[in-house]
Every structure is written in C-alpha cells, then in structure tokens.
Amino acid sequence: MTTIDLSTSAVEGASPGLSAYVARPTGSGPWPGVVVVHEAFAVDDVMRRHADRLASAGFLAILPDLFSAGGPVRCLVATMRAMRSGTGRPRIESFFHRYLD
C-alpha cells in the first residue's frame, strides 16, 4: 500500500499538497475502483485498514486525505462553497482514469 501525491504535478487542478493512500489488489488489473472518504478525524490507521480490506476483496481503493491541503476548517469551508456554487477543483475520478485506462 502506498501514499501518493495528488498535487498539481500529479493531477491537473488538484489542491497543492493533496495526498492519498492507495491500496491495490494483488494480481494484474484492471480492477474496479472505490473512493474511500475519511470521517471527520481525517486519515488514520482505521481508515487505512478499511482501504486495505477493500483491496483484499479485489478493489483498487484510494483514500484521499481531504484535509492535507489546509486542515479541516479550511478544507470543509472550501468544499461547502464549491458544492453550493457547482464549481471547484476536479474530482478524484481523474486519478482512476490515469491508473485504469
């Protein structure tokens, strides 16, 4: 299992410093993908184990640390504004297209 950089160098338009934990199944892909969204306490060992469990069931699981680009308050406020306005940064689907296409 790996932590990857999803900052602007990895995914166009992503938040600077954005990272994610990736759990890959064994064997060769392509695999079905799952985005694991952490709870209010951010990414921790419990959330990583959830991603690992999904990988052991055959899913490519990505667990983005949604607070890595500024902490919980800043990230939650920006997310709510983006949801309300219908604009904002690209979604995590671009990650799956990079790794599954």
N, CA, C and O of each residue as an XYZ file, in Angstrom:
404
protein
N       0.834     -1.158      0.000
C       0.000      0.000      0.000
C       0.889      1.235      0.000
O       1.974      1.230      0.583
N       0.431      2.278     -0.647
C       1.263      3.419     -0.955
C       0.548      4.729     -0.658
O      -0.679      4.807     -0.711
N       1.325      5.744     -0.348
C       0.788      7.102     -0.299
C       1.283      7.812     -1.546
O       2.473      7.772     -1.857
N       0.375      8.462     -2.260
C       0.743      9.154     -3.494
C       0.447     10.641     -3.370
O      -0.332     11.074     -2.521
N       1.095     11.409     -4.242
C       0.920     12.856     -4.305
C      -0.139     13.168     -5.351
O       0.015     12.798     -6.515
N      -1.199     13.837     -4.957
C      -2.239     14.257     -5.895
C      -2.200     15.760     -6.127
O      -3.195     16.357     -6.538
N      -1.053     16.370     -5.863
C      -0.941     17.821     -6.042
C      -0.986     18.157     -7.524
O      -1.160     17.270     -8.360
N      -0.835     19.411     -7.845
C      -0.965     19.864     -9.228
C      -0.001     19.169    -10.174
O      -0.281     19.093    -11.370
N       1.123     18.659     -9.688
C       2.039     17.959    -10.580
C       1.507     16.588    -10.980
O       1.892     16.063    -12.024
N       0.626     15.996    -10.167
C       0.118     14.651    -10.457
C      -1.242     14.683    -11.147
O      -1.475     13.918    -12.083
N      -2.133     15.547    -10.703
C      -3.475     15.641    -11.258
C      -3.765     17.110    -11.505
O      -3.780     17.908    -10.568
N      -3.992     17.469    -12.750
C      -4.195     18.864    -13.099
C      -5.334     19.491    -12.309
O      -6.445     18.961    -12.290
N      -5.061     20.618    -11.657
C      -6.068     21.362    -10.922
C      -6.291     20.925     -9.489
O      -7.125     21.506     -8.795
N      -5.567     19.918     -9.028
C      -5.759     19.442     -7.657
C      -5.151     20.430     -6.662
O      -4.336     21.275     -7.032
N      -5.544     20.316     -5.433
C      -5.023     21.184     -4.377
C      -3.550     20.913     -4.150
O      -3.131     19.755     -4.157
N      -2.748     21.959     -3.949
C      -1.336     21.749     -3.615
C      -1.218     20.961     -2.316
O      -1.912     21.256     -1.342
N      -0.355     19.978     -2.301
C      -0.132     19.192     -1.102
C      -1.122     18.071     -0.878
O      -1.016     17.348      0.113
N      -2.094     17.904     -1.781
C      -3.098     16.853     -1.622
C      -2.444     15.486     -1.796
O      -1.724     15.247     -2.766
N      -2.704     14.599     -0.846
C      -2.145     13.250     -0.919
C      -3.259     12.231     -0.717
O      -4.364     12.564     -0.291
N      -2.937     10.984     -1.035
C      -3.928      9.916     -0.878
C      -3.216      8.606     -0.577
O      -2.086      8.379     -1.009
N      -3.881      7.775      0.151
C      -3.422      6.419      0.427
C      -4.071      5.518     -0.618
O      -5.282      5.586     -0.832
N      -3.275      4.676     -1.266
C      -3.784      3.790     -2.301
C      -3.526      2.348     -1.896
O      -2.404      1.981     -1.549
N      -4.564      1.543     -1.943
C      -4.456      0.112     -1.663
C      -4.814     -0.631     -2.941
O      -5.934     -0.523     -3.441
N      -3.848     -1.391     -3.470
C      -4.052     -2.126     -4.718
C      -4.240     -3.613     -4.442
O      -3.562     -4.184     -3.588
N      -5.162     -4.236     -5.167
C      -5.324     -5.685     -5.019
C      -4.115     -6.413     -5.589
O      -3.340     -5.830     -6.347
N      -3.953     -7.658     -5.237
C      -2.896     -8.459     -5.842
C      -3.320     -8.857     -7.245
O      -4.503     -8.816     -7.582
N      -2.367     -9.236     -8.044
C      -2.657     -9.639     -9.416
C      -2.661     -8.449    -10.344
O      -2.432     -7.312     -9.931
N      -2.925     -8.730    -11.610
C      -2.904     -7.661    -12.601
C      -4.300     -7.081    -12.765
O      -5.302     -7.788    -12.660
N      -4.344     -5.777    -13.025
C      -5.613     -5.089    -13.214
C      -6.088     -5.255    -14.643
O      -5.501     -6.039    -15.390
N      -7.097     -4.569    -15.038
C      -7.758     -3.516    -14.268
C      -8.686     -4.074    -13.188
O      -9.209     -5.182    -13.301
N      -8.869     -3.284    -12.154
C      -9.741     -3.635    -11.040
C     -10.853     -2.605    -10.930
O     -10.695     -1.478    -11.400
N     -11.959     -2.966    -10.326
C     -12.965     -1.942    -10.016
C     -12.384     -1.005     -8.959
O     -11.606     -1.434     -8.107
N     -12.758      0.260     -9.013
C     -12.211      1.242     -8.086
C     -13.220      1.742     -7.078
O     -14.418      1.814     -7.352
N     -12.709      2.087     -5.898
C     -13.531      2.624     -4.816
C     -12.819      3.835     -4.229
O     -11.624      3.777     -3.937
N     -13.550      4.931     -4.055
C     -13.018      6.080     -3.344
C     -13.493      5.964     -1.895
O     -14.694      5.935     -1.628
N     -12.549      5.897     -0.972
C     -12.863      5.801      0.448
C     -12.769      7.212      1.025
O     -11.719      7.849      0.945
N     -13.848      7.690      1.596
C     -13.869      9.049      2.158
C     -13.729      8.940      3.668
O     -14.496      8.244      4.334
N     -12.731      9.644      4.192
C     -12.484      9.566      5.634
C     -13.534     10.328      6.430
O     -14.246     11.185      5.909
N     -13.602      9.989      7.691
C     -14.524     10.661      8.593
C     -13.927     11.994      9.040
O     -12.886     12.405      8.529
N     -14.560     12.656      9.967
C     -14.138     13.981     10.410
C     -12.759     13.993     11.054
O     -12.156     15.056     11.199
N     -12.255     12.836     11.438
C     -10.953     12.773     12.104
C      -9.801     12.615     11.128
O      -8.658     12.431     11.546
N     -10.083     12.684      9.847
C      -9.084     12.593      8.782
C      -8.597     11.161      8.579
O      -9.176     10.214      9.111
N      -7.533     11.021      7.807
C      -6.977      9.702      7.505
C      -6.218      9.200      8.729
O      -5.336      9.881      9.252
N      -6.570      8.009      9.172
C      -5.876      7.392     10.295
C      -5.704      5.908      9.995
O      -6.076      5.443      8.917
N      -5.146      5.169     10.938
C      -4.896      3.742     10.714
C      -6.181      2.960     10.471
O      -6.185      2.002      9.698
N      -7.257      3.353     11.114
C      -8.535      2.663     10.913
C      -8.995      2.823      9.466
O      -9.416      1.851      8.840
N      -8.917      4.037      8.933
C      -9.329      4.277      7.549
C      -8.405      3.545      6.571
O      -8.867      3.016      5.560
N      -7.106      3.515      6.869
C      -6.178      2.770      6.003
C      -6.520      1.284      5.997
O      -6.450      0.635      4.954
N      -6.889      0.747      7.150
C      -7.277     -0.674      7.210
C      -8.548     -0.932      6.397
O      -8.682     -1.990      5.782
N      -9.476      0.018      6.387
C     -10.664     -0.129      5.544
C     -10.260     -0.223      4.072
O     -10.759     -1.078      3.340
N      -9.355      0.660      3.645
C      -8.885      0.633      2.258
C      -8.175     -0.691      1.959
O      -8.379     -1.286      0.901
N      -7.349     -1.143      2.890
C      -6.646     -2.423      2.710
C      -7.637     -3.579      2.595
O      -7.442     -4.489      1.789
N      -8.680     -3.544      3.388
C      -9.697     -4.599      3.354
C     -10.397     -4.623      1.995
O     -10.668     -5.696      1.455
N     -10.689     -3.448      1.444
C     -11.301     -3.381      0.120
C     -10.356     -3.932     -0.941
O     -10.784     -4.626     -1.863
N      -9.056     -3.616     -0.806
C      -8.077     -4.146     -1.759
C      -8.000     -5.663     -1.678
O      -7.867     -6.331     -2.704
N      -8.081     -6.208     -0.488
C      -8.034     -7.664     -0.350
C      -9.279     -8.319     -0.946
O      -9.271     -9.513     -1.247
N     -10.360     -7.532     -1.116
C     -11.574     -8.037     -1.757
C     -11.562     -7.796     -3.265
O     -12.544     -8.093     -3.946
N     -10.443     -7.252     -3.799
C     -10.307     -7.088     -5.245
C     -10.559     -5.701     -5.791
O     -10.652     -5.535     -7.008
N     -10.673     -4.691     -4.930
C     -10.925     -3.321     -5.373
C      -9.659     -2.476     -5.264
O      -8.895     -2.610     -4.308
N      -9.443     -1.602     -6.254
C      -8.425     -0.564     -6.134
C      -9.058      0.522     -5.274
O     -10.065      1.111     -5.668
N      -8.485      0.793     -4.114
C      -9.077      1.750     -3.175
C      -8.167      2.950     -3.009
O      -6.974      2.804     -2.746
N      -8.734      4.136     -3.164
C      -7.980      5.364     -2.923
C      -8.657      6.108     -1.781
O      -9.875      6.286     -1.760
N      -7.830      6.537     -0.833
C      -8.291      7.240      0.356
C      -7.627      8.612      0.362
O      -6.565      8.779      0.962
N      -8.244      9.610     -0.306
C      -7.617     10.936     -0.330
C      -7.684     11.586      1.047
O      -8.698     11.496      1.738
N      -6.596     12.241      1.436
C      -6.588     12.998      2.684
C      -7.151     14.374      2.361
O      -6.421     15.279      1.959
N      -8.442     14.515      2.540
C      -9.127     15.742      2.136
C      -8.732     16.953      2.968
O      -9.068     18.084      2.615
N      -8.025     16.729      4.064
C      -7.572     17.833      4.900
C      -6.095     18.161      4.683
O      -5.568     19.046      5.357
N      -5.422     17.485      3.777
C      -3.979     17.672      3.620
C      -3.609     19.029      3.028
O      -2.455     19.447      3.125
N      -4.554     19.712      2.426
C      -4.231     20.985      1.790
C      -4.727     22.171      2.604
O      -5.185     23.156      2.024
N      -4.651     22.106      3.920
C      -5.016     23.262      4.707
C      -5.728     22.993      6.006
O      -6.124     23.938      6.688
N      -5.904     21.767      6.369
C      -6.566     21.456      7.635
C      -8.067     21.363      7.491
O      -8.623     21.776      6.474
N      -8.733     20.820      8.506
C     -10.174     20.552      8.417
C     -11.039     21.780      8.155
O     -11.889     21.745      7.265
N     -10.849     22.852      8.897
C     -11.739     24.008      8.761
C     -11.626     24.614      7.374
O     -12.636     24.833      6.705
N     -10.407     24.884      6.940
C     -10.203     25.492      5.622
C     -10.759     24.601      4.518
O     -11.427     25.083      3.603
N     -10.483     23.304      4.604
C     -10.940     22.380      3.565
C     -12.455     22.235      3.550
O     -13.062     22.218      2.479
N     -13.075     22.130      4.725
C     -14.522     21.978      4.770
C     -15.243     23.222      4.261
O     -16.246     23.111      3.556
N     -14.746     24.397      4.609
C     -15.360     25.639      4.127
C     -15.254     25.715      2.607
O     -16.235     26.035      1.937
N     -14.073     25.424      2.054
C     -13.889     25.465      0.602
C     -14.767     24.432     -0.101
O     -15.322     24.708     -1.164
N     -14.894     23.256      0.483
C     -15.728     22.211     -0.111
C     -17.192     22.619     -0.132
O     -17.872     22.437     -1.142
N     -17.677     23.162      0.958
C     -19.073     23.589      1.009
C     -19.342     24.712      0.005
O     -20.396     24.735     -0.630
N     -18.403     25.633     -0.140
C     -18.569     26.716     -1.125
C     -18.615     26.141     -2.539
O     -19.449     26.544     -3.350
N     -17.721     25.202     -2.834
C     -17.687     24.590     -4.166
C     -18.975     23.822     -4.450
O     -19.507     23.887     -5.558
N     -19.469     23.104     -3.463
C     -20.712     22.349     -3.650
C     -21.889     23.291     -3.898
O     -22.738     23.034     -4.751
N     -21.922     24.372     -3.146
C     -23.034     25.325     -3.273
C     -23.007     26.020     -4.640
O     -24.057     26.238     -5.244
N     -21.810     26.366     -5.129
C     -21.704     27.098     -6.383
C     -21.660     26.194     -7.607
O     -21.864     26.657     -8.729
N     -21.392     24.902     -7.398
C     -21.287     23.979     -8.537
C     -19.975     24.099     -9.278
O     -19.844     23.608    -10.400
N     -19.006     24.744     -8.667
C     -17.678     24.887     -9.274
C     -16.651     24.332     -8.303
O     -16.983     23.978     -7.172
N     -15.431     24.259     -8.735
C     -14.390     23.798     -7.829
C     -13.364     22.943     -8.533
O     -13.354     22.842     -9.760
N     -12.512     22.337     -7.757
C     -11.420     21.536     -8.291
C     -11.944     20.242     -8.922
O     -13.041     19.784     -8.605
N     -11.136     19.658     -9.824
C     -11.563     18.411    -10.462
C     -11.812     17.318     -9.436
O     -11.229     17.313     -8.352
N     -12.660     16.423     -9.788
C     -12.961     15.313     -8.893
C     -11.884     14.245     -8.977
O     -11.056     14.244     -9.888
N     -11.909     13.353     -8.028
C     -10.904     12.307     -7.913
C     -10.990     11.287     -9.046
O     -10.103     10.445     -9.189
N     -12.065     11.355     -9.864
C     -12.194     10.397    -10.955
C     -10.986     10.446    -11.887
O     -10.643      9.438    -12.505
N     -10.332     11.615    -11.997
C      -9.173     11.713    -12.882
C      -8.067     10.768    -12.447
O      -7.300     10.289    -13.282
N      -7.975     10.492    -11.149
C      -6.993      9.520    -10.666
C      -7.280      8.150    -11.254
O      -6.378      7.480    -11.759
N      -8.541      7.736    -11.188
C      -8.890      6.412    -11.678
C      -8.663      6.298    -13.180
O      -8.233      5.248    -13.658
N      -8.944      7.361    -13.933
C      -8.712      7.312    -15.369
C      -7.224      7.150    -15.672
O      -6.860      6.461    -16.625
N      -6.372      7.769    -14.879
C      -4.922      7.643    -15.086
C      -4.454      6.219    -14.837
O      -3.625      5.702    -15.585
N      -4.975      5.577    -13.794
C      -4.477      4.274    -13.395
C      -5.227      3.104    -14.002
O      -4.705      1.989    -14.021
N      -6.435      3.324    -14.497
C      -7.226      2.208    -15.020
C      -7.328      2.201    -16.536
O      -7.680      1.173    -17.115
N      -7.032      3.306    -17.194
C      -7.111      3.331    -18.663
C      -5.892      2.708    -19.289
O      -5.791      2.645    -20.514
